[in-house]
């Protein structure tokens, strides 16, 4: 499963944005979606690969600073 990748991403997010709430849920087969403040910013089903975790962290940091939520466009 993708649990190890989720845990890695969660750790990276919390290292930069300690007050963030990061949750995970089992979804459809092959799915790995990232939502920030209720907005889906990345879907593995659409892109067929994992998001660039550094960009995800950047997007979370920006959102925590009150900036508009932006999609994640880079992949691993």
N, C-alpha and C positions, 0 to 999 in steps of 0.2 A: 504494500500500500504506500500511500504518500505521507503517512504520519511523520517519518523522519524529516522529510522536506518541510512539512508544516512546522515542526518543532524548531528547525533551523531558522526559518523565516521569522517565527515568533521571537526567538532569542535575539535576532538581529534588530527587529523592530523595537523591542523593549530596551535594548542597549542604547538606542538613540532617542526613544520617546518613552521613558519609564512609566508615564501616567496613561499610556495607551491601553485599551482593552482589546486583547487579541483572542479570538475564539475560533474554533475549528469544528467542522461537522463532516461526517461521511456523506458524500454526495453520489452522483451517478458514476458509473465506471469510467475511468480515465479523466474525470473532471478534477480541476484544481482552479478554483475561482478566488479572486481577491476582491473584497468589498471594503471601501473606506467610507465611514459615515453613511452606510446604506446604499452607496453607489458602487456598482460593479465596475472595477477598473481593469480587470484582466480575467480572461477565461482561457484555460488550456484547451477546452473543446474547440474554441474558435481558432486558436493559434497553433495547436498541435505540439506545443512545447511549453516548458515552464517559464514564468516571468523572470526577468533579471531582478534578483532580490535586492540589490543595491538601489535600483530605481523604485521598487516598492517602498523601501524604507524612506527614500527621499519624498515620495508622494504622501506618506503618512506624516512625516515631519512637517511638510508644507500645510497639510490639512490641520495639524495641531496648532499651527500659527495663524489659523483663520483664512488661509488662502483657499481658493476654489479647488475642489477635488478634480484631479486630472487623470486621464487614463495612463496606464503603464504600457509603453510601446516596445520596450527592449525585451529580448528573450535570452535564455541561457544558451 
